[in-house]
Amino acid sequence: MPERLTEMLMDTWTPLIILWITVLPSIYMAPMNQSQILPSGSTTGLKRLTEEQRVLNRSKRGWVWNQMFVLEEFSGPEPILVGRLHTDLDPGSSKIKYILSGDGAGTIFVINDKTGDIHAMKRLDREEKAEYTLTAQAVDRDTNQPLEPPSEFIIKVQDINDNAPEFVDGPYHATVPEMSLVGTFVTKVTATDADDPVYGNSAKLVYSILEGQPYFSIEPHTAIIKTALPNMDREAKEEYFVVIQAKDMGGHMGGLSGTTTVTITLTDVNDNPPKFAQSLYHFSVMEDVALGEPIGRVKANDLDTGENAKSSYDIIEGDGMDIFEITTDAQTQDGIIRVRKPLDFETKKSYTLKVEAANIHIDPRFISGGPFKDTATVKIVVEDADEPPVFSSPTYLLEVHENAAINSVIGQVTAHDPDVSSSPIRFSIDRHTDLERQFNINAEDGKITLATPLDRETNMWHNITIVATETRNHSQVSRVPVAIKVLDVNDNAPEFASEHEAFLCENGKPGQVIQIVSAVDKDDPKNGHYFLYSLLPEMVNNPNFTIKKNEDNTLSILAKHSGFSRQKQEVYLLPIVISDSGNPPMSSTSTLTIRVCGCSSDGIVQSCNVEAYVLPIGLSMGALIAILACIILLLVIVVLFVTLRRHKNEPLIIKDDEDVRENIIRYDDEGGGEEDTEAFDIATLQNPDGINGFLPRKDIKPDLQFMPRQGLAPVPNGVDVDEFINVRLHEADNDPTAPPYDSIQIYGYEGRGSAAGSLSSLESSTSDSDQNFDYLSEWGPRFKRLGELYSVGESDKET
């Protein structure tokens, strides 16, 4: 405690000593005005200034004002005296008034306007504000007129050790590789102290480790943490908790301190090899396992982590190196054993492998620690499975001639059951590949036979699928493709490649080539086509034409003479026999049409018709066609005119080919009254019984001629209309020339047996004046109105 008090006193009086040593000499050495403001207690200095002023006789004075000091955090019963302001113009009559302005004036710092004493009214904190800038001025108390210009000065707050060091960025986390050498840099920490770093030792820090020995150390002044122990193993201990202390006052007693923590993690290095959990592994697998399927896993453990723990697996020895493979699982770092080739229980029942696991990333610093790899033995047992049949070949190619007989054998497929307990095999054809059922197969021995004839020219290849099924287990099925090639047989005769029509010029020369013809054959011989051309035996001595075989397998037709004429013969037909080179050969006869034409002097065909030859000179073919068209048009007009006249003279009766149900006949004549005998048959009206002979009908046109049927007996007078209609209906139903279905027939019969008699005036021998119409009133209500009209007429007449 006495030491602490001594330090505080030293801190308090040191500024005052510095003030007297540094400030006062500067004041004495500077020239000053008579109104110079000075600190209190500097009387000697004032006298010396006055003497110098008298000697120099200078009217203007100046001075340098230095800073004042006040101790921070000082508190007492009374305000602290910071300093005193005074001027030599003050005779002591209290006419001078001192004024203080600036930072904290009137609140923190107060001046006695009479004496010039400055006091600090509050407790000051240097860390809050280290210095204050103020302005001092002396004025006349009565007039407030300035006696001197204002002058600035600084009051500095003197620091004391009242702030402990702090680690602003703590707590810290750091990493360092395991197995690092002693003195390897780990991290650096930093503490701050709010005290004045310039004055004294309040902010002078010293670092030390409170916890973390003997693994780590720290430099006292730089705060750099380093490793202090060699061969620290992450696998033994991965994380360390270190406590760091920072102490001010240079680490001496009485200084303040602060602490922080540093969590140091050892990072991994590849200092451990992989190690299999067991030296021998056993696995079993079915022989029908699919290729690429995993059959087991092995694991080599590595105490390292991350990239240092990654290992690669390989099969380095064993009788199944080409049958199996091993890969690394990137997630679990397991070694996955897979099947590369098919297994066969009947061939080999077990395999032994030697598997090696090796680190991928090796640290050369630890390579001397031993090989970073390990090995283990893997035994794999193959188990028997019911396998499908196996064909003797993966594909089959068969050949058959297109003229092969039905049911002939064209080939055979074979298959067997690979299992120990072999099962019989049955063969069949997948009919989806043989929709036309052109082939059959023997279910027992696999012989393929022909079911329908084949035609190479229609389909040269047939692709079918043969199915082999175990009789004991129908689920075990195998398939094999069979390609059947149809071989060619010479069964098609050659013929012209296209229909040819040759043109021969009248002015042609003997030996001139008229036409070159070629032939085609649907067959496809192995050595290519070779055709033989000849004329029919009866045409061998043809006086007009001859043939010549060309080297390119074509035929040239040549004229034997000149002087051909269209008038004499316009067209020549030349039969040509074409034979192929097959065995047996096939032949056909094609006829070449040769037309004689008129040509120009350079051999260009101009016209091949006889008519053109006899046309007048200057009349072209186009003009002839125009003339013929005009003639045809005139003929058509004449025919139409005659047809229209004939239709106009036809009687107004339904035409033979017309159906009255579908036609409306319009009459535009008004009739000529009783004298008009053209529109109806007057004889029929006069004699309803009519003639009993056959009356031809005009509504149809009979296909056959029928004899006129016997007329019906005359209808007696007084016959009922119903009976008349029934008779005519019966007649129409039995008439084969009547139109089908329903039709309308017109009868000119007015009826017989009416009490009123005929209303027609055709047979009346009396005039209207002789008629008596009284009987009309007796006919019933339908004739009542008619009777009234005629009765009225008679009475009016008599009147």
C-alpha positions in Angstrom: 0.0 0.0 0.0 2.8 2.5 0.7 4.2 1.7 -2.7 0.9 2.4 -4.4 0.6 5.8 -2.6 4.1 6.7 -3.6 3.3 5.9 -7.3 0.2 8.1 -7.1 2.1 11.0 -5.6 4.7 10.7 -8.3 2.0 10.7 -10.9 0.5 13.9 -9.3 3.6 16.0 -8.9 5.4 15.0 -12.0 3.3 17.4 -14.2 3.9 20.3 -11.9 7.6 19.8 -11.9 7.6 19.6 -15.8 5.5 22.8 -15.8 8.1 24.8 -13.8 11.0 23.3 -15.9 9.5 23.8 -19.3 6.9 26.5 -19.2 8.4 29.3 -17.0 11.7 29.6 -18.9 9.8 30.1 -22.0 7.7 32.8 -20.4 10.8 34.6 -19.1 12.6 34.5 -22.4 9.6 35.8 -24.4 9.0 39.6 -24.8 5.7 40.6 -23.3 3.2 43.5 -23.3 2.4 45.5 -20.2 -0.9 43.8 -20.0 0.6 40.3 -20.2 -1.5 37.6 -18.5 0.6 35.3 -16.4 0.1 32.6 -13.9 -0.3 33.4 -10.3 2.9 33.5 -8.3 5.2 34.7 -11.1 6.1 38.2 -9.5 9.8 37.8 -10.0 9.3 37.1 -13.6 7.2 40.3 -13.9 9.9 42.4 -12.5 12.5 41.0 -14.9 10.1 41.6 -17.8 9.6 45.2 -16.6 13.4 45.8 -16.5 13.8 44.3 -20.0 11.0 46.4 -21.3 12.6 49.6 -20.0 15.9 48.6 -21.5 14.4 47.6 -24.9 11.8 50.3 -24.9 9.4 48.1 -27.1 5.8 49.2 -27.4 4.5 45.7 -28.4 4.8 42.6 -26.3 4.0 38.9 -27.0 4.2 35.6 -25.0 3.8 31.9 -25.5 1.2 30.2 -23.4 1.8 26.5 -22.5 -0.6 23.8 -21.3 -1.9 23.3 -17.8 -2.4 19.9 -16.2 -5.1 18.4 -13.9 -5.1 15.0 -12.4 -7.9 12.7 -13.6 -10.3 10.9 -11.3 -9.3 13.3 -8.4 -12.0 14.0 -6.0 -12.0 16.0 -2.8 -14.2 18.2 -0.5 -13.3 21.3 -2.5 -12.7 22.1 -6.2 -9.2 21.5 -7.6 -7.0 24.5 -8.3 -5.8 24.1 -11.8 -3.9 27.4 -12.2 -4.0 31.2 -12.0 -4.3 34.0 -14.6 -2.8 37.4 -13.8 -1.8 40.6 -15.7 0.6 43.4 -14.7 -2.0 45.9 -15.6 -3.9 45.0 -12.5 -2.8 47.5 -9.8 -4.9 45.6 -7.2 -7.8 47.9 -7.4 -10.0 45.1 -8.8 -10.6 47.0 -12.0 -9.5 43.9 -14.0 -12.1 41.2 -14.8 -10.9 37.8 -16.0 -13.1 35.9 -18.5 -12.7 32.2 -19.4 -14.4 30.6 -22.5 -14.0 27.4 -24.5 -14.3 23.6 -23.7 -16.0 23.2 -20.3 -15.8 26.8 -19.3 -18.4 27.7 -16.7 -19.3 24.0 -16.1 -16.1 21.9 -15.7 -13.7 24.8 -15.3 -14.6 28.0 -13.3 -12.4 31.1 -13.1 -12.4 33.7 -10.3 -12.9 36.9 -12.3 -11.0 39.0 -9.7 -8.0 36.8 -8.8 -7.8 34.7 -12.1 -7.8 31.4 -10.2 -9.1 28.4 -12.4 -10.7 25.5 -10.5 -11.9 22.1 -11.8 -15.5 21.6 -10.6 -16.0 18.0 -11.6 -14.2 14.7 -11.6 -12.4 14.3 -14.9 -11.8 11.1 -16.9 -8.9 11.2 -19.4 -10.4 8.2 -21.3 -13.5 10.3 -21.9 -11.7 13.5 -22.9 -7.9 13.9 -22.7 -7.6 17.7 -23.1 -9.7 20.9 -23.1 -9.0 24.0 -25.2 -9.9 27.3 -23.5 -9.6 31.0 -24.2 -8.5 33.6 -21.5 -9.2 37.3 -21.7 -8.8 40.4 -19.4 -11.4 43.2 -19.7 -12.2 46.4 -17.8 -14.7 45.6 -15.1 -16.6 48.9 -15.6 -16.6 49.2 -19.3 -16.1 45.5 -20.3 -13.5 46.7 -22.8 -10.8 44.1 -23.5 -7.4 45.1 -22.1 -5.6 42.4 -23.9 -6.4 40.2 -27.0 -7.8 36.8 -26.1 -5.3 34.0 -25.9 -5.9 30.2 -26.1 -4.4 27.6 -23.8 -4.8 23.9 -23.2 -5.7 22.0 -20.0 -4.6 18.4 -20.2 -6.0 15.7 -18.0 -3.2 13.8 -16.4 -3.6 10.0 -16.7 -3.7 7.5 -13.9 -3.8 3.7 -14.2 -7.5 3.3 -13.8 -8.3 0.9 -16.9 -7.5 -2.7 -17.0 -6.4 -4.4 -20.3 -9.2 -5.9 -22.5 -9.1 -8.5 -25.3 -11.6 -7.1 -27.7 -11.5 -10.0 -30.2 -11.6 -12.8 -27.6 -12.3 -15.5 -27.1 -10.0 -16.9 -29.8 -10.0 -20.1 -31.8 -6.8 -21.4 -33.5 -5.6 -24.5 -35.3 -2.2 -26.1 -35.6 -1.2 -29.4 -37.3 -0.6 -32.3 -35.1 2.9 -33.5 -34.7 4.2 -30.0 -35.2 7.7 -29.0 -34.1 8.3 -27.0 -31.0 8.0 -23.3 -31.7 5.4 -23.6 -34.5 3.3 -20.5 -34.7 -0.3 -21.0 -33.5 -1.9 -17.6 -33.4 -1.5 -14.0 -32.0 -3.8 -12.3 -29.5 -4.1 -8.6 -28.8 -5.2 -6.7 -25.7 -5.9 -3.0 -25.5 -5.6 -0.6 -22.5 -7.6 2.7 -22.4 -4.9 4.5 -20.4 -2.4 6.8 -21.9 0.2 4.8 -23.8 2.7 7.7 -23.9 2.7 8.7 -20.3 4.0 6.3 -17.7 3.5 2.5 -17.7 -0.3 2.6 -17.4 -0.7 1.1 -20.9 2.5 -1.0 -21.1 1.2 -4.6 -21.3 2.9 -7.9 -20.6 1.4 -11.3 -21.7 1.5 -14.7 -19.9 -0.2 -18.1 -20.0 -2.3 -19.0 -17.0 -3.5 -22.3 -18.4 -2.2 -24.4 -21.3 1.3 -25.4 -20.2 3.3 -27.3 -21.1 1.8 -27.6 -24.6 1.9 -23.9 -25.6 3.9 -20.8 -24.8 3.4 -17.0 -25.5 5.9 -14.3 -26.1 5.4 -11.6 -23.3 5.4 -8.5 -25.5 4.2 -9.7 -28.9 1.5 -12.1 -27.6 2.4 -14.7 -30.2 1.4 -18.2 -29.1 3.6 -21.1 -30.2 3.8 -24.9 -29.6 5.9 -25.8 -26.6 5.7 -29.6 -26.7 6.7 -31.9 -29.7 4.7 -34.8 -31.2 1.2 -33.7 -30.1 -1.1 -36.4 -31.5 -4.6 -35.4 -32.6 -5.7 -39.0 -32.2 -4.7 -38.8 -28.5 -6.1 -35.3 -27.8 -7.6 -33.0 -30.4 -8.5 -29.8 -28.6 -6.7 -27.6 -26.0 -8.1 -24.8 -23.8 -5.5 -22.0 -23.1 -6.0 -19.0 -20.8 -3.9 -15.9 -21.7 -3.4 -12.9 -19.3 -2.4 -9.3 -20.2 -1.1 -7.1 -17.3 -0.3 -3.3 -17.5 2.4 -1.4 -15.6 4.9 -3.5 -17.5 3.8 -6.5 -15.5 4.8 -5.1 -12.1 2.9 -5.4 -9.0 -0.1 -3.1 -8.7 -0.8 -3.2 -12.4 -4.2 -4.1 -13.7 -4.8 -7.3 -15.8 -7.3 -8.9 -18.2 -7.7 -12.5 -19.5 -9.0 -14.3 -22.6 -9.3 -17.9 -23.7 -7.8 -19.5 -26.8 -9.3 -22.8 -28.0 -6.5 -24.6 -30.0 -7.5 -27.5 -32.2 -5.0 -29.9 -33.7 -5.6 -30.5 -37.4 -5.0 -33.9 -38.9 -2.0 -35.1 -40.8 -1.7 -38.5 -42.4 0.4 -40.2 -39.7 -1.7 -43.4 -39.5 -2.0 -46.2 -42.1 -5.3 -47.9 -42.9 -6.1 -51.1 -41.0 -8.6 -53.8 -41.9 -11.0 -54.7 -39.1 -10.4 -58.4 -39.8 -7.9 -60.3 -41.8 -10.4 -62.8 -43.4 -13.7 -62.1 -45.0 -16.3 -64.7 -46.2 -19.0 -64.0 -48.8 -21.4 -66.2 -50.8 -23.0 -65.3 -54.1 -25.5 -67.0 -56.5 -24.2 -68.0 -59.8 -26.9 -66.1 -61.7 -26.0 -62.7 -60.1 -26.1 -59.9 -62.6 -22.9 -58.4 -63.7 -21.9 -55.3 -61.7 -23.9 -56.3 -58.7 -22.1 -55.9 -55.3 -21.6 -59.1 -53.4 -19.8 -57.8 -50.2 -18.0 -54.9 -48.5 -14.7 -54.7 -46.7 -13.5 -51.8 -44.6 -10.0 -50.6 -43.7 -10.2 -48.2 -40.8 -8.0 -45.1 -40.6 -7.6 -43.0 -37.5 -7.0 -40.0 -39.7 -9.8 -37.9 -41.0 -10.8 -36.2 -44.3 -8.4 -36.6 -47.2 -5.9 -38.3 -45.0 -8.3 -41.1 -44.3 -9.2 -41.9 -47.9 -8.0 -45.2 -49.2 -8.0 -47.1 -52.5 -8.7 -50.8 -52.7 -7.2 -53.3 -55.1 -7.2 -57.1 -55.7 -3.5 -57.9 -55.8 -3.7 -61.7 -55.7 -6.1 -64.6 -56.1 -7.8 -66.9 -58.6 -10.6 -64.5 -59.3 -8.8 -61.4 -60.3 -10.5 -61.3 -63.7 -13.9 -62.4 -62.3 -14.2 -59.8 -59.5 -13.4 -56.2 -59.0 -13.3 -53.9 -56.0 -14.2 -50.2 -55.9 -14.2 -47.5 -53.1 -17.4 -46.1 -51.7 -16.7 -42.3 -51.6 -19.1 -41.8 -48.7 -18.2 -44.7 -46.3 -14.7 -45.5 -47.6 -15.8 -49.1 -47.9 -14.3 -51.5 -50.5 -17.2 -52.8 -52.6 -16.6 -56.2 -54.3 -18.5 -56.6 -57.6 -18.9 -59.3 -60.3 -17.1 -58.6 -63.6 -17.8 -61.8 -65.5 -20.6 -64.4 -65.3 -20.2 -67.1 -62.6 -20.8 -70.8 -63.2 -21.3 -73.1 -60.2 -20.7 -76.1 -62.4 -17.3 -74.8 -63.5 -15.9 -73.3 -60.2 -17.5 -73.2 -56.8 -15.2 -70.9 -54.8 -12.6 -68.1 -55.2 -9.9 -66.7 -52.9 -8.8 -63.1 -53.2 -6.2 -60.9 -51.5 -7.4 -57.3 -51.1 -5.1 -54.3 -50.3 -6.2 -50.9 -48.9 -3.7 -48.0 -49.3 -3.8 -44.3 -48.4 -4.3 -42.0 -51.4 -2.5 -39.0 -49.8 0.7 -39.7 -48.1 2.7 -37.2 -46.1 6.4 -37.6 -46.9 7.3 -36.4 -43.4 5.9 -39.7 -42.0 6.8 -42.1 -44.8 9.5 -43.6 -42.6 6.8 -44.6 -40.2 6.0 -47.6 -42.3 3.8 -48.6 -45.4 0.5 -46.8 -45.3 -1.4 -49.8 -46.5 -2.9 -53.1 -45.3 -4.1 -56.4 -46.8 -6.9 -58.9 -46.1 -8.1 -62.2 -47.5 -11.5 -62.6 -49.1 -13.1 -66.0 -49.7 -16.1 -66.1 -52.1 -18.4 -69.2 -52.4 -20.5 -69.6 -55.5 -24.0 -71.1 -54.9 -25.9 -73.1 -57.5 -29.0 -71.5 -59.1 -31.5 -72.7 -61.6 -30.2 -71.2 -64.8 -32.1 -70.8 -68.1 -31.2 -72.9 -71.2 -28.1 -71.9 -73.1 -28.0 -72.0 -76.9 -25.0 -73.4 -78.7 -24.6 -70.1 -80.5 -25.7 -66.5 -79.6 -27.2 -66.1 -83.2 -28.0 -68.4 -86.1 -27.8 -67.8 -89.8 -29.7 -70.2 -92.1 -30.0 -70.3 -95.9 -32.8 -71.8 -98.0 -33.6 -71.7 -101.7 -36.8 -70.0 -102.7 -38.1 -73.2 -104.4 -37.6 -75.3 -101.3 -40.4 -77.8 -100.7 -42.9 -77.4 -97.9 -41.9 -79.2 -94.6 -38.3 -79.4 -95.8 -35.7 -78.8 -93.0 -33.8 -75.6 -93.4 -31.7 -75.6 -90.2 -31.5 -76.6 -86.6 -30.9 -74.8 -83.2 -29.6 -76.6 -80.1 -29.7 -75.6 -76.4 -28.9 -77.3 -73.1 -29.6 -76.8 -69.4 -26.4 -75.7 -67.7 -27.5 -76.9 -64.2 -26.2 -80.1 -62.6 -29.7 -81.6 -62.7 -30.2 -81.0 -66.4 -33.8 -80.5 -67.6 -35.2 -81.4 -71.0 -35.6 -78.4 -73.4 -38.6 -77.6 -75.6 -38.3 -75.2 -78.6 -40.9 -72.9 -80.0 -41.0 -69.9 -82.4 -42.0 -66.5 -81.1 -45.0 -65.9 -83.4 -44.6 -62.1 -83.0 -41.5 -62.5 -85.2 -43.3 -64.8 -87.7 -46.7 -63.3 -88.1 -47.3 -65.1 -91.4 -46.4 -68.5 -89.9 -43.9 -69.3 -92.7 -41.8 -71.5 -90.5 -42.2 -74.3 -87.9 -39.9 -75.9 -85.4 -39.7 -79.3 -83.9 -40.2 -78.8 -80.1 -37.9 -81.7 -79.3 -34.8 -81.4 -81.5 -35.1 -77.7 -82.7 -35.2 -78.5 -86.4 -36.7 -75.6 -88.4 -38.9 -76.5 -91.3 -40.7 -74.5 -94.1 -44.4 -74.0 -93.7 -45.2 -71.8 -96.7 -43.4 -71.2 -100.1 -40.8 -68.5 -100.1 -40.2 -65.9 -102.8 -36.8 -64.2 -102.8 -38.1 -61.4 -105.0 -40.8 -60.5 -102.3 -38.7 -60.9 -99.2 -35.0 -61.9 -99.2 -34.5 -62.0 -95.4 -36.7 -63.4 -92.5 -35.7 -62.8 -88.9 -37.4 -65.0 -86.3 -36.8 -65.7 -82.6 -36.5 -69.2 -81.2 -37.6 -69.7 -77.6 -36.1 -72.5 -75.4 -37.9 -73.5 -72.2 -37.1 -75.9 -69.5 -39.8 -78.6 -69.1 -39.3 -78.7 -65.3 -39.4 -75.0 -64.8 -41.3 -73.0 -67.4 -40.0 -69.7 -66.0 -36.5 -70.5 -67.2 -36.6 -69.3 -70.8 -33.9 -68.3 -73.3 -34.2 -66.6 -76.7 -32.0 -66.6 -79.7 -32.3 -64.7 -83.0 -32.3 -66.7 -86.2 -31.7 -65.0 -89.6 -33.0 -66.9 -92.6 -31.6 -65.9 -96.0 -33.7 -66.9 -99.1 -31.4 -67.9 -101.9 -32.2 -67.1 -105.5 -33.6 -69.5 -108.0 -34.0 -68.7 -111.7 -37.8 -68.5 -111.8 -38.3 -65.1 -113.5 -38.0 -64.5 -117.2 -36.2 -61.3 -118.4 -38.2 -58.5 -120.0 -37.8 -55.1 -121.4 -36.7 -52.5 -118.8 -39.5 -50.2 -120.0 -42.0 -50.0 -122.8 -40.2 -48.9 -125.9 -41.6 -47.3 -129.1 -39.0 -46.7 -131.8 -39.2 -44.1 -134.5 -37.9 -44.7 -138.0 -37.3 -41.8 -140.4 -38.5 -42.2 -144.0 -35.3 -40.8 -145.2 -33.2 -43.1 -143.0 -30.2 -44.9 -144.2 -29.5 -48.7 -144.2 -27.8 -49.9 -141.0 -29.0 -47.0 -139.0 -29.6 -47.7 -135.3 -33.3 -47.2 -134.7 -33.5 -48.0 -131.0 -31.3 -49.4 -128.2 -33.3 -51.6 -125.7 -32.3 -53.1 -122.4 -33.7 -55.9 -120.3 -34.2 -56.6 -116.6 -34.6 -59.7 -114.6 -36.1 -60.0 -111.1 -33.7 -62.8 -110.3 -30.3 -62.1 -108.9 -27.7 -64.6 -110.2 -24.3 -64.8 -108.4 -22.3 -63.8 -111.5 -24.7 -61.1 -112.7 -27.1 -60.9 -115.5 -26.3 -61.9 -119.1 -29.0 -61.7 -121.7 -29.4 -63.4 -125.1 -31.5 -61.6 -127.7 -33.0 -63.1 -130.8 -35.9 -62.8 -133.2 -38.7 -65.2 -133.5 -37.9 -68.1 -135.9 -40.3 -66.8 -138.5 -38.8 -63.3 -138.2 -35.2 -64.4 -138.6 -35.2 -63.4 -142.2 -37.0 -60.1 -141.6 -36.5 -58.0 -144.7 -36.8 -54.7 -142.9 -34.9 -54.9 -139.5 -32.1 -56.8 -137.8 -30.7 -56.9 -134.3 -27.2 -56.5 -132.8 -26.0 -57.5 -129.3 -24.0 -54.8 -127.5 -21.2 -55.3 -125.1 -23.1 -53.6 -122.3 -25.8 -56.3 -122.3 -28.2 -54.1 -124.4 -29.6 -54.7 -127.9 -29.5 -52.4 -131.0 -32.3 -52.4 -133.6 -31.1 -51.6 -137.1 -32.8 -50.9 -140.4 -31.9 -53.1 -143.3 -32.8 -50.7 -146.1 -34.0 -47.2 -146.7 -37.1 -45.9 -148.4 -39.7 -46.6 -145.7 -43.0 -44.8 -146.3 -45.8 -43.9 -144.0 -48.3 -44.3 -146.8 -47.2 -47.8 -147.5 -46.9 -48.9 -143.8 -47.0 -46.7 -140.8 -46.2 -49.2 -138.0 -44.0 -52.3 -137.8 -44.1 -54.8 -134.9 -40.9 -56.6 -134.1 -41.1 -59.5 -131.6 -37.8 -60.0 -129.7 -37.0 -63.1 -127.6 -34.9 -62.4 -124.4 -33.2 -65.3 -122.6 -31.2 -65.2 -119.3 -28.2 -67.4 -118.4 -29.8 -69.3 -115.6 -30.1 -73.0 -115.2 -32.5 -73.8 -116.6 -32.7 -70.6 -118.6 -35.9 -68.5 -118.7 -37.0 -66.5 -121.7 -39.8 -64.2 -122.7 -40.9 -62.4 -125.9 -41.4 -58.7 -126.0 -42.7 -56.8 -129.0 -41.1 -53.5 -130.1 -43.3 -51.1 -131.9 -41.5 -49.2 -134.7 -43.3 -46.2 -136.1 -42.4 -44.6 -139.5 -42.1 -40.8 -139.2 -41.3 -37.9 -141.3 -38.0 -36.3 -140.2 -36.0 -33.3 -141.1 -32.7 -33.4 -143.0 -30.7 -33.7 -139.8 -32.9 -36.7 -138.6 -35.2 -34.8 -136.2 -38.7 -36.5 -136.1 -41.4 -34.0 -137.2 -44.6 -36.1 -137.8 -45.6 -39.7 -137.5 -49.2 -39.7 -138.7 -50.4 -40.7 -142.2 -53.0 -37.9 -142.2 -50.3 -35.3 -141.8 -48.7 -36.7 -144.9 -51.7 -36.1 -147.1 -52.6 -32.6 -145.8 -52.3 -29.7 -148.2 -49.1 -27.9 -148.0 -49.1 -25.1 -145.5 -52.0 -26.5 -143.4 -50.7 -27.3 -139.9 -51.9 -29.9 -137.4 -53.2 -27.1 -135.2 -55.4 -25.7 -138.0 -56.8 -29.1 -138.7 -57.8 -29.6 -135.0 -59.5 -26.2 -135.0 -61.5 -27.1 -138.0 -62.6 -30.4 -136.5 -63.6 -28.7 -133.3 -65.8 -26.2 -135.2 -67.5 -29.0 -137.0 -68.2 -30.9 -133.8 -69.6 -27.7 -132.2 -72.0 -27.2 -135.1 -73.2 -30.8 -134.8 -73.9 -30.4 -131.1 -75.9 -27.2 -131.7 -78.1 -29.0 -134.4 -78.7 -31.9 -132.1 -79.8 -29.7 -129.2 -82.1 -27.7 -131.5 -83.8 -30.9 -132.8 -84.2 -32.2 -129.3 -85.9 -29.0 -128.1 -88.4 -29.1 -131.0 -89.2 -32.7 -130.3 -89.9 -31.9 -126.6 -92.2 -29.1 -127.6 -94.4 -31.4 -129.7 -94.8 -34.0 -127.0 -98.3 -34.4 -125.6 -98.8 -33.2 -122.0 -98.5 -36.6 -120.5 -95.9 -37.8 -118.1 -92.7 -38.9 -119.9 -91.6 -42.5 -120.0 -88.6 -42.0 -117.7 -90.3 -39.6 -115.3 -91.9 -40.3 -112.0 -95.0 -38.2 -111.3 -94.1 -38.2 -107.6 -90.9 -36.2 -108.4 -92.2 -33.9 -111.2 -94.5 -31.0 -111.5 -96.1 -30.6 -114.9 -97.0 -27.0 -115.7 -99.6 -26.2 -118.3 -99.7 -22.7 -119.8 -102.8 -23.1 -122.0 -106.3 -22.1 -120.8 -108.2 -24.5 -122.8 -110.7 -24.0 -125.6 -113.8 -25.0 -123.9 -116.0 -27.7 -125.2 -114.7 -27.3 -128.7 -111.1 -28.0 -127.5 -110.5 -31.6 -128.0 -106.7 -31.5 -127.8 -106.3 -31.5 -124.0 -108.7 -34.5 -123.3 -110.4 -37.3 -125.0 -114.0 -36.2 -125.7 -115.0 -39.8 -126.5 -114.1 -40.8 -123.0 -116.3 -38.1 -121.5 -119.2 -39.1 -123.7 -118.7 -42.8 -123.1 -117.4 -43.6 -119.7 -117.3 -47.2 -120.5 -114.6 -46.4 -123.0 -113.0 -48.8 -125.3 -112.1 -52.2 -124.0 -108.9 -52.4 -126.0 -105.3 -51.9 -124.8 -104.3 -48.3 -124.3 -100.5 -47.7 -124.3 -99.1 -45.9 -121.3 -96.6 -43.1 -121.5 -95.4 -43.0 -117.9 -92.9 -45.8 -118.3 -90.9 -47.4 -121.1 -91.4 -51.2 -120.9 -88.3 -53.3 -121.5 -90.4 -56.1 -123.1 -93.4 -56.0 -125.4 -96.5 -57.4 -124.0 -99.6 -58.3 -125.8 -102.6 -56.0 -125.2 -104.5 -57.5 -122.3 -108.2 -58.3 -122.7 -110.3 -55.3 -121.9 -112.7 -55.5 -119.0 -116.4 -55.9 -119.6 -118.3 -52.7 -120.1 -119.3 -51.2 -116.9 -123.1 -51.1 -116.7 -124.9 -47.9 -116.0 -125.4 -47.2 -112.4 -122.1 -48.9 -111.3 -120.6 -47.5 -108.1 -117.5 -45.4 -108.3 -115.8 -47.6 -105.7 -116.3 -50.6 -107.8 -114.9 -48.8 -110.8 -111.8 -47.7 -108.9 -111.3 -51.2 -107.5 -111.4 -52.6 -111.0 -108.8 -50.1 -112.2 -106.6 -50.7 -109.1 -106.6 -54.5 -109.8 -105.8 -53.7 -113.4 -102.8 -51.5 -112.4 -101.5 -54.1 -109.8 -101.4 -56.8 -112.5 -99.9 -54.6 -115.2 -96.1 -55.5 -115.6 -95.6 -52.2 -117.4 -96.9 -50.1 -114.5 -94.4 -48.0 -112.6 -93.2 -49.4 -109.2 -94.5 -48.3 -105.9 -97.4 -45.8 -105.8 -98.4 -43.7 -108.8 -101.2 -41.4 -109.8 -103.5 -42.6 -112.5 -106.2 -40.3 -114.0 -109.6 -41.7 -115.0 -112.1 -39.7 -117.0 -115.1 -41.1 -115.3 -117.7 -39.0 -113.6 -119.8 -41.7 -112.1 -123.1 -43.4 -112.8 -126.3 -43.9 -110.9 -126.4 -40.4 -109.4 -130.0 -39.2 -108.7 -129.0 -35.8 -110.0 -127.7 -37.2 -113.2 -124.9 -35.7 -115.1 -124.2 -32.0 -114.6 -122.5 -31.8 -117.9 -124.1 -29.8 -120.6 -122.6 -31.8 -123.3 -125.5 -34.2 -123.6 -128.3 -31.7 -122.7 -130.8 -31.2 -125.4 -132.6 -28.5 -123.6 -131.6 -25.0 -122.8 -131.3 -23.5 -119.3 -134.7 -22.0 -119.7 -136.4 -25.4 -119.9 -134.7 -26.8 -116.9 -136.6 -27.3 -113.6 -134.3 -27.2 -110.6 -136.8 -27.8 -107.9 -135.4 -31.2 -107.3 -132.2 -29.7 -105.9 -133.9 -29.0 -102.6 -134.5 -32.7 -102.2 -130.9 -33.7 -102.5 -129.9 -32.7 -99.1 -128.2 -29.9 -97.3 -125.2 -29.9 -99.6 -127.3 -28.8 -102.6 -129.6 -26.5 -100.6 -127.7 -23.3 -101.5 -127.6 -24.4 -105.2 -131.3 -25.0 -105.2 -132.0 -21.6 -103.7 -129.9 -19.9 -106.4 -131.6 -21.7 -109.2 -135.1 -21.4 -107.6 -134.6 -17.6 -107.3 -133.5 -17.5 -110.8 -136.8 -19.2 -112.0 -139.0 -16.9 -110.0 -137.2 -13.9 -111.2 -137.5 -15.2 -114.8 -141.2 -15.7 -114.5 -141.6 -12.3 -112.9 
